[in-house]
Amino acid sequence: MHFVLTPLLLFHLIWQTVRLYQEPNWDRAESVLLAIVLIMLSIAARLQALKAQDRVIRLEERLRYQKLLPNDLAEKAMNLKTSQMIGLRFASDEELPELVQKTLNGELTTTKDIKLAVKNWRGDYLRV
């Protein structure tokens, strides 16, 4: 949705700006302001949806850690950064303990590092 909405809103902003330049008045200025507000609203809605999705992923992964990892490792894994948990969600159940340990040891620090280390990919097809 945002792949369509954002370009349309940007086109609308450019169009209204051109019209303001051609015929400067308060009504045109208000249209430009409204176009800017619509873009900001679109961005805010997208960011809030992604933040909510990240919180759900963090919760799901914490529950997964409790189920699949030994208690001591699961306890340590609860302190991973959200970005690290997001990377680890793609790991299969079999390789999760090893990747969590590597992440805790500092061998895998970024989401990209973690994703590259995953051998058996577990897809996430319900992303917002």
TORLO-649783 format. One line per field, with one value per residue (C-alpha): residue in one letter; residue number from 1; x, y, z. Coordinates in pm, whole numbers, padded with zeros to 5 digits. Example, Ala and Ser with C-alpha at 12.3 -4.5 7.8 and 13.67 -1.06 7.14 Angstrom:
REM TORLO-649783
aa <- (A, S)
i <- (1, 2)
east <- (01230, 01367)
north <- (-00450, -00106)
up <- (00780, 00714)
//
This chain:
REM TORLO-649783
aa <- (M, H, F, V, L, T, P, L, L, L, F, H, L, I, W, Q, T, V, R, L, Y, Q, E, P, N, W, D, R, A, E, S, V, L, L, A, I, V, L, I, M, L, S, I, A, A, R, L, Q, A, L, K, A, Q, D, R, V, I, R, L, E, E, R, L, R, Y, Q, K, L, L, P, N, D, L, A, E, K, A, M, N, L, K, T, S, Q, M, I, G, L, R, F, A, S, D, E, E, L, P, E, L, V, Q, K, T, L, N, G, E, L, T, T, T, K, D, I, K, L, A, V, K, N, W, R, G, D, Y, L, R, V)
i <- (1, 2, 3, 4, 5, 6, 7, 8, 9, 10, 11, 12, 13, 14, 15, 16, 17, 18, 19, 20, 21, 22, 23, 24, 25, 26, 27, 28, 29, 30, 31, 32, 33, 34, 35, 36, 37, 38, 39, 40, 41, 42, 43, 44, 45, 46, 47, 48, 49, 50, 51, 52, 53, 54, 55, 56, 57, 58, 59, 60, 61, 62, 63, 64, 65, 66, 67, 68, 69, 70, 71, 72, 73, 74, 75, 76, 77, 78, 79, 80, 81, 82, 83, 84, 85, 86, 87, 88, 89, 90, 91, 92, 93, 94, 95, 96, 97, 98, 99, 100, 101, 102, 103, 104, 105, 106, 107, 108, 109, 110, 111, 112, 113, 114, 115, 116, 117, 118, 119, 120, 121, 122, 123, 124, 125, 126, 127, 128)
east <- (00000, 00272, 00453, 00156, 00044, 00380, 00455, 00101, 00130, 00469, 00323, 00037, 00284, 00484, 00167, 00039, 00379, 00385, 00032, 00134, 00430, 00207, -00071, 00043, -00240, -00341, -00562, -00273, -00044, -00299, -00307, 00072, 00055, -00217, -00006, 00286, 00063, -00069, 00285, 00375, 00060, 00146, 00499, 00378, 00122, 00388, 00638, 00379, 00276, 00639, 00702, 00400, 00519, 00864, 00708, 00507, 00822, 01008, 00730, 00709, 01084, 01096, 00830, 01022, 01343, 01168, 01040, 01351, 01655, 01802, 01690, 02022, 02058, 01693, 01740, 02043, 01865, 01589, 01840, 01917, 01841, 01514, 01706, 01897, 01575, 01432, 01728, 01705, 01338, 01443, 01653, 01513, 01444, 01745, 02002, 01853, 02058, 02388, 02298, 02173, 02500, 02705, 02497, 02545, 02921, 02936, 03022, 02698, 02612, 02389, 02064, 02244, 02518, 02256, 02053, 02365, 02447, 02104, 02129, 01769, 01554, 01220, 01015, 00800, 00516, 00288, 00503, 00315)
north <- (00000, 00248, 00174, 00330, 00588, 00759, 00834, 00962, 01191, 01317, 01387, 01574, 01785, 01873, 01957, 02182, 02352, 02426, 02566, 02784, 02917, 02990, 03151, 03252, 03291, 03162, 02885, 02741, 02771, 02582, 02307, 02272, 02256, 01991, 01788, 01800, 01692, 01399, 01280, 01311, 01118, 00842, 00811, 00812, 00538, 00321, 00370, 00289, -00031, -00140, -00064, -00270, -00554, -00542, -00565, -00872, -01032, -00965, -01133, -01430, -01482, -01464, -01735, -01937, -01903, -02033, -02333, -02426, -02311, -02440, -02224, -02045, -01962, -01857, -01621, -01459, -01440, -01229, -00941, -00942, -00626, -00622, -00594, -00913, -01095, -00983, -01142, -01461, -01515, -01652, -01930, -02281, -02437, -02666, -02392, -02136, -02235, -02206, -01869, -01729, -01831, -01671, -01354, -01344, -01398, -01099, -01300, -01188, -00829, -00690, -00816, -00866, -01078, -01298, -01341, -01437, -01703, -01868, -02190, -02320, -02016, -01989, -01737, -01462, -01409, -01207, -00893, -00562)
up <- (00000, 00096, -00231, -00413, -00160, -00104, -00471, -00522, -00221, -00341, -00685, -00520, -00317, -00628, -00818, -00542, -00509, -00882, -00864, -00567, -00767, -01069, -00871, -00523, -00273, 00068, -00071, -00272, 00030, 00237, -00027, -00009, 00370, 00352, 00107, 00351, 00640, 00437, 00367, 00734, 00828, 00581, 00719, 01080, 01009, 00844, 01127, 01393, 01213, 01186, 01553, 01656, 01432, 01593, 01939, 01834, 01689, 02016, 02214, 01978, 01989, 02368, 02386, 02130, 02334, 02645, 02451, 02253, 02449, 02776, 03068, 03118, 02748, 02722, 03016, 02852, 02515, 02671, 02683, 02312, 02119, 01928, 01600, 01687, 01772, 01440, 01262, 01466, 01384, 01044, 01198, 01208, 01547, 01507, 01447, 01687, 01996, 01810, 01654, 01985, 02150, 01871, 01902, 02279, 02233, 02000, 01687, 01521, 01599, 01325, 01179, 00849, 01012, 01176, 00857, 00663, 00924, 00893, 00693, 00711, 00643, 00821, 00624, 00770, 00525, 00753, 00781, 00786)
//
